[in-house]
Amino acid sequence: MTEVRVRKVSTTGGVNEVSDVTAREEPLEIRVEGRSVAVVMRTPGHDEELAAGFLVSEGVVQRPRDILEVSQCPSTNNKHGNIVDVLLGGAVVNWDSLTRHVFSASSCGLCGKTSIESVFQQFPAVKGDWQVSAKRIAELPDKLRAAQETFSKTGGLHASGLFDLEGNLLVLREDVGRHNALDKILGYALQRDLLPLDRHILLVSGRVSFEIIQKALAAGIPLLAAISAPSSLAVDFAQEANQTLIGFLRGETMNVYTHPRRVLN
């Protein structure tokens, strides 16, 4: 967090100079074997998880042994020194595909069925026919919010939380970018050899786009819930991927868009 001075203005005429805090946002360059593959705007912290999770979601790595080392690299050409370099442990990289996808900003240039089919070339549909009660799912947002220390102070961060089937919060990550928050979760899971996350629930604080569903599929997550709305392509993707997608999870209600069999009434 960064402390700033602001002028607090009231419509009743009051003006005060007060201290406030903002969420930090800085660039991070991700390199693989010394080669730059992405620059992301993120909240500093858990950068090694972010880099590892990014490579999970891109289909480059799947197991802890696929990564030998993730190192922070200071650079005179980067005033923040925000560079991480990933040394792989034998994983094969399609450099043309990786850099083209990353620098075209996610699914830019792809649409609809083409996007979905391209992802399924890397990741199979999820498994997991377990069920969890709607009541237990409805309790997750309060648990997520209670653990969001930085959000409660700044109001400027997205969050991703990974839960077990009993509703226990296993890990929470916050970031100015909702994709980054999820990548940090995936990196956490990779480093602890938890993948695939086929007996887990993912809760995200923002809306659900195609890319969020893609990242959840890369981790093998069967049930994804969101406090906000999904996009139409996210719904199509979740249906094809055998994923249960829940949106508008607020209070005691939720919308189950796909594969409702995993949600017990």
N, C-alpha and C positions, 0 to 999 in steps of 0.2 A: 504494500500500500504506500501511497505517496501523499503527504500532507500538503494541502493548498489553502490559500486564503480566498474567501469568497465574500461577495456582498449579498446578504440575505435581504430580499425585498418583499414586503408585505403589501397586499392590495389596500390595506387600511392606512398605508402611509409610512409604516415603520421601515427603517433601513439600518442594518447592523453589519459590521465587519466581523466574520467568524472564521474559525478553522474548520476544514472539512478534509475528508480523505477520499482519494480516488484509487481505483484499481490500476495497477501498473500494466503497461502494454509496451513491449519491446520486440524487435525482430529477432528471430532465431533462424540461422542458416543450418540446414541439415545436410551433411555430407556423408557419402558412402564410399569407403575406400579412397577418401581424399577428393572425391568428385561431388560437386554441388548438385543436389537433386531438388531442393525446395527451400524457400524462405517463408516462414510463417510468422504472423503477428500473434504473440502469445503473452500470457502472464508468466513471468519468470518463476521457476520452481518445478521440480520433477522433470527437468529437461531430458534426462536420460530415458525416462518412461515415455515421454512424448516422441522422441526419435524412434524408440523401439516399437511403440504402438503404431506410429505412422507406417513403418515397414511391414507390420502385421497387416494393416488395412490395405496395403498395396500388394499383398501376396508375396512379399520377398522372403519373409521369415515366418516360421511356425513354431519353433522349439527354442529353448534357451541356448542350446549349443549352436544354433544358427548365427549367433552373435558372439564374437570373441571379446569385444571391448567397445564401450561407448565413452569417448573422451571429450572433455570441454577444451576448446582450442581458442586461446586469446589471439587476437590479430590486430596489427597496427592499422589495417584497412577497415576495421569494424570498431567504431568507438565504444560500443558496448561490450565487445569481446564475446558476443553471443553466437558461437559456432560450436556445433557438436559434430564429431566425426565417428561414424560407425564402422568398425572393422568386422567383417563377416567371417563366419567359420565354415565356409564351404558352400553357402547358399549361392545359387546361380541367379544373376540379375540380368533381366532384359532391359538394358539401358535405354534403348530407344522408346520402349513402351512406358517405362517409369518416368523419364523426363518429359515426354510428350504429355502424359496424363497430368502430371503435377503442374507444369507451367501453363497448361490450358485451363487451370482453375476448375478442378473437379470434373463435372460432366459436361463442360462447355464443348459444343460440337457434337454431342451425342443427344439422342432424344428417345423417350419412350422405350419401346421394346428393344431397340438397339443397345441402350444403356444396360438394361437388365441382362440381355444375352451376353454382353461382353464381360459382365461381372461373374456370371455363372461359369464362364470358362476357367475362372480361378478358384471359386468357392462353391462347394456343393450345398444343396438345401439342408437346413438344420434338421437335427433329430431331437427326440425328447417328447414323450407323450404323457408326461406328468401333468398334474393339475394343482392349482392353488386357488384358494377361496377369494372371491371378490372383496370380502371384508379385509383380508390380509393385504391385498394390493392397495386398497384405499388408505391403509395406514402408512404407506411408504412415503408420500410427499412430506408429511410432518416430520418423519425421521430424517429425511434429506435436508429439510430446511433447518432443523435443529443443529445439524452438523456443519452448516455453511457459515463458518465464522467470518470469513472475509466478505461474503455477500451481505451479511447483516450490518456491516460497517460501511460498505461502499454502494451496495445496490447495483453493481455493475458487472457481475460475473455470471456466466452460465455454470451449471453443475451437472455432472454425471455421477450416479451412484450405482454400485453393484451390490445386489442383495442375494442371499441364499433363499431357498424355498421356504424357510421358516420366517422370512422377513427380517433377518438380521443384516444390518449394513456392514459390508465387508471392507469397502474402500470408497472414498469420495474424492473427487478431484474437481477443482474449480478453475475456470479460465475465461478470459475475455472472448475467446472463440469456442463455440459449442463443439466443433470438431476436435479441437485440441483437448478439451476436457475428456472426451471419449477416448482419444488416442492415448492419453495418460493412463486411463483405466486399462486399455489393452496392453500397454507396456508393462504395467504393474503385473498383470496376469501372466504375460510371457516370462518375465524375470523369475516368477515363482512357479513356473511349469504348471499353470492351471488351465491352459487351453486344451481342448475347447471348453468354453463356459456353457456346457449343455444342461447344467442343472442350476442355472442362475437367472436372475431377473435384472434387467437394466432399466433405470429410471433416469430420464433427462429432463432438465428444467425448462427447456425451450421447445420450439417447434421441431417436427421431425421431417427432415428432407430425405431425398434419395441417398445422399452420402452417409447420413446417419445410419440408415438401414443397411447400407453396404458394409460399414465398419462393424456393425453388430453381427452381420452374417459372417464376416471374416473371423470373428471370435467364436462363432457357433452358438450365439445367444438365441434361445427359442422365444423369449417373451420380452418385448420392449414396451415400456409405458412412458408417456409424456404428459406433462401438465398442460401443454399447449396442443396445437393441431398438427396433423400430418399433411403432407402434400399428396396430390393424387398419384404421383409416380411412386411415392413412398408406400402407399397402400398397394399399388400394383406389384411392387417389388416384394413386399412382405407376403402377399398372397402366393407368389411364385416360389418364394424361399421357405414356405412352410412355417413362417414366423407369426406369432400372435402379436398384433399391434394394437395398442391401447392409446387413445388420445383423450384430451380434456379430463384428465384424472384429477378431479376436484371435489373435495368433501366426500360425499357418499355415492357419487355418480361417476361414470366413465363411459366412453364410447369404445366398444370393441369392434375394430374394423376388419380383422382377419383372424381366421382359425380360433373361434371362440371356445373350442372344446377344452382348452387349457384353463379356462376361468370357470370356477364353480360358483353358482348362485347361492 
